[in-house]
């Protein structure tokens, strides 16, 4: 079978599990052939399909996200390695990067709380050549992914990754004086209806935050004032229905709060600054 025919057959098979079946098939085929998607479409469609393709499609049929199958996800223009130890960076979170760069264009010290793949921290540092940053996570496996991404992007010299767990006492020791704090904490309600690709494959520890999805905001936000340098800002990702509740938590912690929306117009990020 040619690549073109295999792509058509795979797109039909994947239609039941994916809203982007044809795209998924192309990305998986490009991965199997070790070429870019545009090279695939320009130069390889008449070749015989590689034998390894069927197994990749079968994994996707089992709801495994494409990013875990290929091990790559682009975020804010950066190619990032991902594994099931980390949440797959979402396009929605690019809103947070833009808000952070607008809030602190001359930041020197950046802290990313729950760094996962390192996506937020590395995107910000790639835009701020004078800045350095620390990413913390409770998952050692996630920290290894983040450090690998920093190295691949040439950012190791300006980054550090530390194992910390903000449910433990003293988790903030030594982390203070930041111009910019970034956080995409877990914020999904335990009973939320999630796509199988998310619920069965992405790390629960990066998603779920108690019955109302607010547990991590309640723990984390009161500790943020002590970590910010004077004039600094914290950018916190929220779920689309959480703006009011998280704004209240932040006001109770002494912050002035501004809401930023994502490209779809949904509430997505809160900017916290000292009042
Ligand atoms: N945005 C993610 C989702 O919709 C959730 C990320 C998180 O909990 N921080 O699945």
Boltz pocket constraint, residues with backbone or C-beta under 6 A from the ligand:
constraints:
  - pocket:
      binder: B
      contacts: [[A, 90], [A, 184], [A, 185], [A, 186], [A, 187], [A, 188], [A, 198], [A, 206], [A, 207], [A, 208]]
      max_distance: 6.0
